[in-house]
């Protein structure tokens, strides 16, 4: 079984526009499918992927509820998708929205500090983290640089390390092998800590010896396969994982075991 822990989709009526805007912002990345839940499900089937976690971002307070209504709707069993929610941290009803997500059975919350305008270790964020953790939910951070944003990096590995104590041991996932284009800092501040790394959007980008080193030092039990679809092909990203000289048991952990445990499946 293979679980992709990092994918993105949009409502059908918004998908084409959203993909074009994101492509323009990233410098011309080309999406691999049409950005809809059905398109993702079809793409997964063609790649032999069984289940995917969908991550969305509320980029402003007014958008928060509609983004989460979409996430809740995805979790209806029509497609092999599990959608996480998102809250805009400075929204006056952010805490209430976290509670609403938990009541709806949403298993996690995604933050993208570049799009949402905060630093991971801002002290005013700590009560938000603590509330998510108290509800037993997973927190996923975009980690490291984002090709569509200039420095400073709002979710650097060092900042994530400073925030970790405020989760009280609840699951935290740092995307992109712990920090996109910040892998030296990942090795210095996050390797060996109580945090999961997903492997998304790293094929052809992370130096392979460094990927091997991070995987070995951090341990297969805290790695999650991810692609970042529609922006990177699952076949490519699987190829990176399969080259890491892992045992069969370690490979199963990364491809599905760790994800299924976190998702209580």
C-alpha positions as CSV (number, residue, x, y, z in Angstrom):
1,X,0.0,0.0,0.0
2,X,1.1,3.6,-0.7
3,X,-0.1,6.7,1.0
4,X,0.8,10.1,-0.4
5,X,0.8,12.5,2.6
6,X,1.1,15.7,0.7
7,X,-1.3,16.7,-2.1
8,X,-3.4,19.6,-3.1
9,X,-6.8,20.0,-4.8
10,X,-9.4,22.8,-5.3
11,X,-13.1,23.1,-5.8
12,X,-13.9,22.3,-9.4
13,X,-15.1,25.8,-10.2
14,X,-11.9,27.4,-8.8
15,X,-9.3,24.8,-9.8
16,X,-8.2,26.2,-13.2
17,X,-7.8,29.7,-11.9
18,X,-6.0,28.5,-8.7
19,X,-3.5,26.4,-10.7
20,X,-2.8,29.3,-13.1
21,X,-2.1,31.7,-10.2
22,X,0.1,29.2,-8.4
23,X,2.0,28.4,-11.6
24,X,2.6,32.1,-12.3
25,X,3.8,32.7,-8.7
26,X,6.2,29.7,-8.8
27,X,7.8,30.8,-12.1
28,X,6.0,28.4,-14.4
29,X,5.6,25.0,-12.7
30,X,3.1,22.9,-14.7
31,X,0.4,21.0,-12.9
32,X,0.1,17.3,-13.6
33,X,-3.7,17.1,-13.5
34,X,-6.6,19.5,-13.4
35,X,-6.5,20.3,-9.7
36,X,-9.8,18.7,-8.8
37,X,-10.5,15.8,-6.4
38,X,-11.5,13.5,-9.2
39,X,-8.4,14.5,-11.2
40,X,-6.2,13.6,-8.2
41,X,-8.0,10.3,-7.7
42,X,-7.4,9.4,-11.3
43,X,-3.8,10.4,-11.3
44,X,-3.2,8.4,-8.1
45,X,-4.8,5.3,-9.7
46,X,-2.5,5.6,-12.7
47,X,0.5,5.7,-10.3
48,X,-0.6,2.9,-8.0
49,X,-1.1,5.1,-5.0
50,X,-3.9,4.0,-2.7
51,X,-4.7,7.0,-0.5
52,X,-3.7,10.6,-0.3
53,X,-3.8,13.4,2.3
54,X,-5.1,16.7,0.8
55,X,-3.7,19.9,2.3
56,X,-5.3,23.3,1.8
57,X,-4.4,26.7,3.0
58,X,-6.7,29.5,4.2
59,X,-4.8,32.6,3.0
60,X,-7.1,35.1,4.7
61,X,-9.7,35.2,7.4
62,X,-12.7,35.4,5.1
63,X,-11.6,32.4,3.2
64,X,-11.1,30.2,6.2
65,X,-14.6,28.7,6.5
66,X,-15.1,28.0,2.8
67,X,-11.7,26.2,2.7
68,X,-12.7,24.0,5.5
69,X,-16.2,23.4,4.2
70,X,-14.4,22.0,1.1
71,X,-12.1,19.9,3.2
72,X,-15.1,18.4,5.2
73,X,-16.9,17.7,1.9
74,X,-13.9,15.8,0.5
75,X,-14.0,13.4,3.4
76,X,-17.3,11.8,2.2
77,X,-15.7,8.6,0.9
78,X,-16.3,9.3,-2.8
79,X,-12.5,9.4,-3.4
80,X,-9.5,7.8,-1.6
81,X,-8.7,11.2,-0.1
82,X,-8.4,12.5,3.5
83,X,-8.5,16.2,3.7
84,X,-6.9,18.3,6.4
85,X,-8.3,21.7,7.4
86,X,-6.6,25.1,7.7
87,X,-7.0,28.1,9.9
88,X,-5.9,31.7,9.3
89,X,-4.0,32.3,12.5
90,X,-5.0,35.9,13.1
91,X,-8.7,35.3,12.3
92,X,-10.7,36.2,15.4
93,X,-12.5,32.9,15.2
94,X,-9.4,30.7,14.5
95,X,-9.8,28.8,17.8
96,X,-13.5,28.2,17.2
97,X,-12.7,27.0,13.7
98,X,-10.2,24.5,15.1
99,X,-12.9,23.1,17.3
100,X,-15.3,22.9,14.3
101,X,-12.8,20.9,12.4
102,X,-12.3,18.5,15.2
103,X,-16.1,18.0,15.6
104,X,-16.3,17.3,11.9
105,X,-13.7,14.5,12.2
106,X,-10.9,16.4,10.4
107,X,-7.6,14.7,11.4
108,X,-5.1,17.6,10.9
109,X,-4.4,21.3,10.2
110,X,-2.0,22.7,7.6
111,X,-0.1,25.9,8.0
112,X,1.9,27.7,5.3
113,X,3.5,30.6,7.1
114,X,4.7,32.3,3.9
115,X,1.1,32.6,2.6
116,X,-0.4,33.3,6.0
117,X,2.1,35.9,7.2
118,X,3.5,34.6,10.4
119,X,6.7,33.1,11.8
120,X,6.4,29.5,13.1
121,X,7.9,30.5,16.5
122,X,5.8,33.7,17.0
123,X,4.7,33.5,20.6
124,X,1.1,34.4,19.8
125,X,0.9,31.2,17.7
126,X,1.6,28.9,20.7
127,X,-2.0,28.9,22.1
128,X,-3.2,27.9,18.6
129,X,-0.7,25.0,18.5
130,X,-1.7,23.9,22.0
131,X,-5.3,23.9,21.1
132,X,-4.7,21.7,18.0
133,X,-2.6,19.4,20.1
134,X,-5.2,19.1,22.9
135,X,-7.7,17.8,20.3
136,X,-5.3,15.1,19.2
137,X,-5.0,16.5,15.7
138,X,-1.9,16.5,13.4
139,X,-0.2,19.8,12.5
140,X,1.5,20.0,9.1
141,X,3.8,22.9,8.3
142,X,5.2,24.0,4.9
143,X,8.9,23.9,6.0
144,X,11.8,25.8,4.5
145,X,11.9,28.1,1.5
146,X,9.0,28.6,-0.9
147,X,10.0,29.3,-4.5
148,X,7.3,31.9,-4.8
149,X,8.4,34.0,-1.8
150,X,11.6,36.0,-1.0
151,X,13.5,35.7,2.3
152,X,13.2,35.7,5.2
153,X,12.0,32.2,5.6
154,X,9.0,32.1,7.9
155,X,9.1,28.4,8.6
156,X,12.8,27.6,8.9
157,X,13.9,24.4,10.6
158,X,15.3,26.4,13.4
159,X,12.0,28.2,14.0
160,X,10.1,24.9,13.9
161,X,12.4,23.4,16.5
162,X,11.7,26.3,18.8
163,X,7.9,25.7,18.4
164,X,7.9,22.0,19.0
165,X,7.6,22.0,22.8
166,X,4.2,23.7,22.4
167,X,2.7,20.6,20.8
168,X,3.2,18.5,23.9
169,X,4.1,15.4,21.9
170,X,1.2,15.7,19.5
171,X,2.1,14.9,15.9
172,X,3.9,17.6,13.9
173,X,4.9,17.2,10.2
174,X,7.6,19.4,8.6
175,X,7.2,19.1,4.8
176,X,9.9,18.8,2.2
177,X,12.3,16.6,4.2
178,X,12.0,19.1,7.1
179,X,12.8,22.3,5.2
180,X,12.9,22.9,1.5
181,X,16.4,24.1,0.4
182,X,17.2,24.4,4.1
183,X,18.5,20.8,4.6
184,X,21.7,21.8,6.4
185,X,19.6,23.5,8.9
186,X,17.3,20.4,9.1
187,X,20.4,18.4,10.0
188,X,21.4,20.9,12.7
189,X,18.1,21.6,14.3
190,X,15.4,19.0,13.5
191,X,17.1,15.6,12.9
192,X,16.4,13.3,15.8
193,X,13.6,15.5,17.2
194,X,10.0,14.5,17.8
195,X,8.8,15.6,14.4
196,X,7.9,13.8,11.1
197,X,9.3,14.8,7.7
198,X,7.3,14.3,4.6
199,X,9.4,13.8,1.4
200,X,7.4,15.9,-1.0
201,X,8.9,18.0,-3.8
202,X,12.4,16.8,-3.2
203,X,13.2,14.6,-6.2
204,X,16.0,16.2,-8.2
205,X,16.3,19.0,-5.6
206,X,17.7,17.6,-2.4
207,X,21.3,16.3,-2.8
208,X,21.0,12.5,-2.7
209,X,23.8,12.0,-0.1
210,X,22.0,14.4,2.2
211,X,18.7,12.7,1.7
212,X,20.3,9.4,2.7
213,X,22.0,11.0,5.7
214,X,18.8,12.7,6.9
215,X,16.8,9.5,6.4
216,X,19.3,7.4,8.3
217,X,19.8,9.8,11.2
218,X,16.1,10.7,11.6
219,X,14.9,7.2,11.1
220,X,12.3,5.6,8.8
221,X,9.8,5.7,11.6
222,X,9.5,9.5,11.3
223,X,9.3,9.8,7.5
224,X,6.2,10.1,5.4
225,X,6.0,9.7,1.6
226,X,4.6,12.8,-0.1
227,X,4.6,14.1,-3.6
228,X,3.2,17.7,-3.6
229,X,0.8,16.9,-6.4
230,X,-0.1,18.5,-8.7
231,X,3.4,20.0,-8.8
232,X,5.6,16.9,-8.7
233,X,4.9,13.4,-10.0
234,X,4.5,10.6,-7.5
235,X,6.6,8.3,-9.7
236,X,9.6,10.6,-9.4
237,X,9.1,11.2,-5.7
238,X,8.8,7.4,-5.1
239,X,12.0,6.9,-7.0
240,X,13.9,9.1,-4.5
241,X,12.6,7.0,-1.6
242,X,13.3,3.7,-3.3
243,X,17.0,4.7,-3.8
244,X,17.6,5.3,-0.1
245,X,19.0,1.8,0.6
246,X,16.1,1.0,3.0
247,X,15.1,-2.4,4.3
248,X,11.7,-3.7,3.1
249,X,10.3,-2.9,6.6
250,X,11.6,0.7,6.5
251,X,10.2,1.2,3.1
252,X,6.8,0.0,4.2
253,X,6.9,2.4,7.1
254,X,7.6,5.4,4.9
255,X,5.2,4.5,2.1
256,X,2.2,3.6,4.3
257,X,2.8,2.4,7.9
258,X,3.7,5.7,9.5
259,X,0.8,7.5,7.7
260,X,-1.8,4.9,8.6
261,X,-0.7,5.0,12.3
262,X,-0.9,8.8,12.4
263,X,-4.3,8.8,10.6
264,X,-5.6,6.0,12.9
265,X,-6.4,3.8,10.0
